[in-house]
């Protein structure tokens, strides 16, 4: 059983629940700040824009846009920036009336009377339409006491000819010149819009209560028909029957360059192209006619951001950093796809980048901080603060934080029993094996086998007790190795085991004297011979697994010890690269143990890495009398011969060779 132990305020970093709570608070605050702060508007706008990235709804309304475009200006001899010939408008409207056009919306302002005869002809053509809606303009009102706006209506006789169907053609772009909102915003405004009047003329019922509308765009290539003004005049009879026709100016160029009546749309983000104001009014008209304008709900925003805080803020900090990053990517993709899908299938849009670019980075940042701060801190060190760690509950023992050793499969703790004696406790966790019970069971069996023989040889680290195998872990208590530094008992969390690797690291030139190498080699070969005669192999001999206890080197890391198998059986490939015999030889044999021990002698006598074997350092070769070293090196070369048949046949034979070398050295020095 595991329990969370809280020592002081620093324990907050180790408590997963506390980490999750902090993550929830941070991500919730981030979401609230982005939702309220004006500086987050670019994120909200980008969320809206990219909602149209994967497509849009189809349109069934029969809409045609007759464009006063470059082709028409040239073909009909009109001048850009000058009013269009009203005689041409009369001619086009008569054709539309003859064809039985359902409705005409003119995005062209008739604000002044000109030629009376032509104006009357145009008015007569307007009166012939089944339905017609004319554009009104908005004029700003400046006064010393107030500022505002008023509509400028079409002049007579056009106002009467349209049967008072007029609407202001006004767009309200954001600072980046992208039109995202219906005008007026919120609706209804003080006077009608051109799109709203046209929608009502077709029978659309629009809400009277104040509400906000966002434009739903219908694709990078709008689904309504586009036809040049000059071409429209030449169409055969009945071409426009039943159609809803918008007449307006098409921009001079499709590339945004701040031309009048030229606006950017969400698609401009990735195409760079602009749109005519009439195109956006058509989209608004279709939104209103079909009741599919986009809405943004404040309560929905807050709910989603709160759910994001609960899921992201609570979940990611509980994961390891790598998995938190993978989870963040999956969440980001899911939020993007889900939000875009919701915008396409419902009438709501949500600023999803608040989650993707706001809450997710905050949660990941907190996960990174927590993982770095999440270091075990001693509980009894006067110079360091305490930390709360997940401490295994070992009956009869008090464990000292932090654990002094961590391996691939478990954690090693300094422990004191009720008599005040110090021991080492190793906890083997099932999750270290990716919850695979097979190797977990083999580890337990290996330790149990070792316990039965460890007190029969002084070169083996003694195991006093092995627990039963729990569902998630097991543990065993063993004798404590020497400390690297004296006086550690006053500050137990300063304990560091004196293993052969640390012993070499603090020695001059990172290597041990030949006499010490021989002493260690003799003890370990005798120990290895004992293990092999017991029918077992160690399988992972290396400096880190050789611990000093009362000054004597002992073999540690017990779980990998296994029974010797026949050569015909497959051996599990365990061990440490560099200390394993070269392929195709399989590890896990007595010969592999001899190879590993020979490599240990190479490392501690030369101070070099196993990867450099059999090279010798210039320091060794430069000594006054390297003869003793070469004699030991001959033993190493034979023990580490790549051909197993050329090695020592047994650990006893290697022991005898080292013993003879030690005796000869003593004779030569006497």
N, C-alpha and C positions, 0 to 999 in steps of 0.2 A: 504494500500500500504506500502511496505517495501522499505527502501533505505539503501545503504551502506554508512556509514559515516566514513571518514578517518580523524583521529585526528593528528597523527604524525607517525614516522617511525615504532613504535610498532604496528600500525594498519595493517601492512603488514600481520601479523599472522592471523588476523581475515578476511581478504579479500580473498575470495575463489579463485578469479582469480589470485591474487598474489601468493597464495599458490600453485596453479597449475603450474604457470610459473616457480616458484622455483623448483617444482618437475620435470618439463620437463628438466630444465637445469641440475639438479643433475643427473638424470637418463641418459641423453644424454652424459654428461661427463664421467659417469661410463662406458657406452657402448663403447665410444671412447677409454678410457684408457684400457679396457680389450681387445679391438680389436688390439691395437698397442703394448701393453706391453708384453714382453716375459714371465713374471711371470703368465700370464693368459693361457699359453699353456696347462697346465693340464686340465683346464675347456674346452678348445677347443677339446683336445684329448678325454676327457670323452664324450663330445657331439657326436663326431664321433663314439666312441665305442658303446654307448648305442642306437645309431640309428639302430643297428642290433638286439636289444633285442627282438623285436616282430616278428622276422622272416625276410625272404629275398625272392628275386625273384627265380623262378624255372629256371632250365637249360634244354634246349632241345638238346644241343650238345651231341653227343655220345662219351664221354671221359672215358678212363680207366687209372688208375694209377697202374702200375706194381711196387710193392714195394720190394726193397731189405731190408726186415725186419728181425726181430729176427728169425722167422720160417725158412726163406730162408737161412740165415747165417748158421743155424744149419743143415738144410736138405742138403745143397749143400757144406758144409764143408768150408765155407768162414770165414775170420777173420775180426772182426770189426777193423776199422782203417787201413786196408790193401786194396790195389787195388783189384777189383773184377776180377775173372777169365774171360779174354776176350773170351775164348772159349765158356763160357756160354752165353755171349752176342751174339756171332755169332749164336749159336743154337737158341736163342730166336728170333733174327731178321729174321732168315730163316723161322721160324714158322710164324711170323707176315707177311712176304712177301707171303708165301704160302696161308695164310688166306685172303689176299687182304686187309690188314690194310690200312686205308686212309692216315695216317701220323704217324711217330714216332718222339718223342722229347726225346732226351737222356740227362738227367740232371746228366751226369757222364763225367768227363773230361779225354780225351785221349791226354795227353800232351807229352808222351814219347813213343818211339818205344820199343818193348820188343821182344818177339819171332816172327821172321819174318813170319814164316808159319802161326801162329795163327793170327797175325795182318792182313795178307793178306786175310785169311778166313773171318775175321770180316769186312774188307773193302768190300769184295765181297757181304757179307750179307747186308751191308749198301746200296750198289749200286742197290740192288734188290728192295728197298723200293720205293713206289710211291712218297713219300716225306719224307725227314728225316732232322732233325735239330739237330745240335750238340752244346754242351755247350762249351763256352769259359770262361776263367777266367780273372779277373782283377788284375793286378799287380800294386802296388804303386811305383811311381818313386820319389826317393829322390835325390836332387841336392842342391848344396850350393846356387844356384840362384833361384831355383823354386821347387815346389812340384806338383805332378800330378799323373796320372794313365795311364796305357796303357792296351790294351787287349792282352791276351796270347791265341793264336788260337790253335785248335786241330792240332796235327802233321800229317804228311803224313804217310800212304796213306789215312787217315780218312778225312782230310780236302777236298781232291779232291772227295772222295767217296760221301761226303755230298753235292757236287756241290756248295760248298762255303756257304751253309746255316748254319751259326753259329750265336750265340748270347751270350752275357755275362750273366751268371746266378748270379745275384747280387741282394741282398735285402738291403734296407736302413731302419733298424728299428730305432725307437725313443729311447731315453734314458731308457724307461721302457721295451725295447726289443719287443714292439708291432710294427708290420709292418703295416703302414697305407698308405704309398705312393708307387706308382709305381716307379721303378728305370728305367731309370734316371728321376730325378725330378729337374727342369721341363724337359719335353720331346720336341723334340727328343734330345738325348744326343750326345756326340762325336762318339759313336758307338752303335750298336743295342743291345737290350736286348734279352734274350732267348725267352721270351713271345712274344715280338714284332716281331721277325723273324718268329716264328711259326704262328702268326696271319697273317702276310703278305703272308706266303707260302700257306695259305688257301684262299687267295684273299682279305683279309681285307684291306680297304683303310684308312690309318691313316693320320691325319693332319700333315702337315709339319711345320706349325707355332708353335712357342714355347707356350706350355701350361702345366698346372699342372694336374696330375692324382692322384686320391686316389683310393685305392683298394675297390671294392665292393665285400664283402664276401657273400657266398651263403649258410650260415647256419652252425650251430654248428656241424652237421653231413653233410659233403660235399655231393652234389648230384651226383658226378661222381662215377664210379665203382672202388672199391679197390680190388686188387687181389695180393696175395703173388707171388713173382718171381718163387719160386719152384712149385707152383700150376699152374701158367701160362704155364709152360713148358709141363704140362700134359693135357692141354685142348684139346678137340676133334677138328678135322679140321673145319675151317671156323668160329671158335669161335670169332675171332677178326675182322671179315669182316666188313669193313666200319668204324671201330673205329679209334679214335684219341688216340694214346697210349703215355703216358708219363712214362719214366722209371727213377726211382730215389731212393734215400735212404730214408727209413722211420726211424724216431728217435728211439732210444733204449727204451725210456720210454715216456709216454704221459704227464708226470708231468715235468714242466719246471725246469731244473737244469743246464742250461747253457751248455748243450751238444752241440758240433759242429753241424751245420745245424739244429738247433732247435730254433724256434722262437715262440713268443707269438702273439696271435691274439686278437681282441676285445672280443671274447668269453672267453679268459683266465681270464678276470676280474671276472667272476662268476663261471667258472668251474675249474680254476687253471691249465688246461691242455695246453700243447704246441702243435706246429704243425711243420711238416717237411717243409723245404724250398721249396721242389717240390710242395707241396700242395698250397702254396701261389703263386708260378709261374703259376700253373694251373688256379687259380682264376684270375690272371692278364691276362693270355691268353684269358680266356673267356670274360673278360671285353673288351679287344681290339677287339676280333672277333665279339662280339655282340654290340660294341659301347655303353657299359653301365658302363664305369668307372665313378666314382664320381668326381664331380667338385665342387670347392668352389669359388664363385664369390665375389670379393671385393666390387663391387657396390651393390650386393644383400645383403651382410653382413651389409653394412652401411645403406641401405634402411630399413632393418628389425629392426636394432637397433634404428634408428630414429623413426620408427613407434612405437616401444616399448616405447621409451621415451615419445612420444605424448600421447599414450593410458594409459600407466601405470603411468608415472609421472604426467600427468594432471588429471587422473581419481581418483586414490587412495586417494590423499590428500583431495579430496572433500567429502570423505565418513567418517563416524564415524569409529573409530579404529576397532571395531569388524567387521563391514561390509567390511572394507578395508582388513582385514585378510582373510575373506571368499572370497572376490574378488581375492586376491592374489593367494589363493589355486586354485581357478577355472582357473585363467589365467595360472598358472604353469602347471596344467594338460593339458590344451588346447594346450599350446606351445609344450609340450612334444609330445603329440599325433600327432599334426599337423606336427611337424618337422620330426618325424620318418616316418610318412606317405609320406611326400614329398620325403624323401630319398629313400623310397621303390618304389615310382611310377615315380619319375623323376631321372635325373642324377645329382642332386644338393644336397649338404648337407650344413647345417648351424650350427654354434656353438651356439645352443639354450640355453646352460647353461649360456651364457653371460646374457641372459634375466632372466632365472629362478634363478640362484645363484648370479647374479650381480645386474641387474636393479631392480628386484622385491624387494630384501632386502633393497636397497637404498631408493626406493619409500616408503616402509613400515616404514623404520626408519625415513624418513622425516615426514610421516603422524603422527607417534608417537610424534616426537618433536613438530610438529605444534599443535597437540591436547593438549600437555602439556603447551606450551607457549600460546595457544589460550585461555587465561583467560581474561575476561573483566578487564581493568585497568581504574581507575577513570580519569575523565577529569579535575577535579578541585582540586585534592589533591596535596599539595606541596611536600609531602613525597613519592609520587608514580608517575609512568609514565602513560601517557595516552595510551589508546588502541582503535582501531577501532572496533566497534561492529555493528551488524545489528540492527539499532535503529528503532522502530516503529514511524511513523510520526503521531503525535497527534496534530491536529490543536489547537492553543492557548496555548500549553504547551511546555516547554523545559524539556527534559528528561535528567537525570544525569546518566552517566555510572559509574560503572556497575549496572545492576538491583540488587536490594537488596533481592529479593526473587524469588525462582523458585519452582513451584509445578509440579504436574504430567501433568497438562493441560496448564500451562501458566507461564508467567514471570511477576514479579511485579517491577515497576520502581518508583523511586522518581521523582516527576515532580513539576515544578513551573509555575504557570499561569502568565498571563500578569500583574496582580496586585501584583505579588511577593508572592502570597500565595502558601504554599506547600501542595501538594496532593500526593496520591498514584494512580498509573495507572496500571491496570492489563490487559495484552494482552493474550487472549486465542487463540491458533493457531490450525487450523484444523489438521495439520500434527502430533500434539501431540496425536491425536485420531487415528493414522494410517490412516488418510484421510477417516475415517468412519463418515459420516455426521450425523448418528443417535445420538450418545452421544454428538457430537458437538452441535447439535440443542437443546438437552435437557439441556446442560450447559447454553446456551443462554437464554432458557426459565426460568431456575432457577434464574439467575441473574435478569432478567426482573421482575419476581414475587417478588423477594426480594426488588427491588428498590421501589415497591409500598407500602411496609410496614415499611422499615428501619427507616424512620423519625418519626415513631409513638411510638418508645420505645428507651430509652437512652442506653439500653444494646446491641443495634445493631449498628454495624459499618455502618455509613451513606454512601450510594452511591448517588453521585450527577448526574451522567450522564452515560448512556449506549449507545454505538454507534450502528449503524445498523450492521447487520450480513453480513460481506464481504465474498467473495468466499474462502478466506484463513484464515481469523481471524476476531475477534471483540475485543473491549476493553471497559473498564468502568473506570470511575474516582470516587474515594472514599476518605473519610477523612483520613488523615494521623495519624497513631498511634504515641504514644510517642516514643522518642528515648531512647535507652538503656543508652546512655551517653549524658550529657549536652554539649552545645556548638557546636553541630554538624552543625549548620547553616553556620559556617565559612568554613567547609570542608564537603559539602553535601554528597560526596561519602563515608564518614565515617559513615553515618547514618545506624543504625541497629534498627529494631523495637523492642520495649519492649513487648514481648509476655510472656505468663505465663511459658513457658518452659525455656526461658532465665532468667526470674525472679527467678525461683527455682535454676537454675544452679549457680547463683552467690550468693545465700543465704547460710548462715551457715548450714552445714549438708545437703545441697541441698533440704531443705524443708522450708515451711513457718510457722510462728506462728499460733496457733489455731485461734486467733482473726482474722487474715488476711484471713485464709481459710474460716471462717464463713462469713466474709464480701463478699468475692468473690462468695461463694456458694449462698448467698441470692440474689445477683444481677443476677446471671446466672439462678437460678431457676425461678426468676420473668420474666426474658427475655424468657426463654424456655416456660413458661406458656403462655406468649403472643403469641409466634409463634404457639404453639399447638392450642390455641383458634382461631387463624387465619386460622386453617385448614392445617398447614404445619409442616414438621419436618426438623431438621437440617441435620442429618444423618452422621456427621463427627465431633463430639465434642471431642476435645483433647487439651492439653496445647498449642500446636503450633497454634491452631486456636482460641485462646483467646488472644486478643490484648488489651493493655491499651491505652486509649485516654483520656487525661486530668486526668489521674490517675484512671479512671474507667475501669474495665474489660468489654470487649465487644466481642460478638461472631463474628468471621470472617469466611472466606472461604465460599463464598455465593452461589457458583454454585450448590452445592449439595442439597440445600433446595428444597423440593418437597412437593406437596400436599399429605395429608394423604390418603392412599388407604384403601378400605375395606379389612378385614382380608382374604377374599377369593381370593383376587388378588395376583398375584406373585409380590414380591418386588425385586427391583434391589439390588444386593449384593454389596453395597458401604460402605465405612468406613475404619477405621484403625484397624488392628488386635490388640487385647488387650483392645480396647475400644468398641468392638462389643460384644453383648451378646453371650453366648455359643450356639452352634448348639444343636438342630435343629431350634432354634428360628431365624426368619429372621430379618435382620436389616431394618432400614428405618421406624420404628414405633415410636410413642411417648414413649412407654416403653423402646425401645432401646436407645432413647435419654437420658432418666433418668438413665439407666445403665451407659452410657458413662460419664455423669456428675458425677455420684457417683465414677466412676473410677478416674476421674480427681481429686476429693477431696482426694481419697486414695493416689494418686501419690504426690500431693503437700503437704500433711500433714505427709507423712512417708518418702519421698525421695526415694521411691522404685519403681521398674518397675511394670507395670500391670501384667507381667508374674508371679510375686511373690505373687499376691493377693490370699488369704487374710492375708499372713504372716505379722508380725510386726517386726520391727528392734529392736535389742538389745538396741540401743540408745534411742528409744522411751520408751521402757519398763523400762529402767534404770533411767529415770528422777525421781526427788524427788516426784512430785505429778502428775502422768499421768492420773488423773481422768478426766480432761477436754478432753484429747485426746480420752479416751475410750467412752465418751459421743458422740463425733463427729464420732468415728468409728462405733458406733451403727447405726447412720444415713447412713454411707457408706455401711455397711453390708446389710441394708434393700434395699437401692437403687440398689445394685449390686447382689441381690439375683438371683441365676441361674433360679429360677422359676418366670416368669414374673408376675404371679398372686400374689406372695408374696411381690412384690415391692410396692413402693408408687403408688397409683392409678393415680396420676397426678403430674406434676411439682409443682402445687400449694400446694399439700399436703406435698411434700418434702420441699418446701419453708417454710411452717408453722412449720415443725419440726425443721428446722435450726433456725428459728426466736425464737422459744421457748427456744432452747438451748442457743442462744445468750443472751436472757433476763435472764435466770437462771445464766449464768456465770457472768453477770454484777452484779446481786444481791449478788452472793457469794463473789465477790471481793470488794463490797462496805462496 
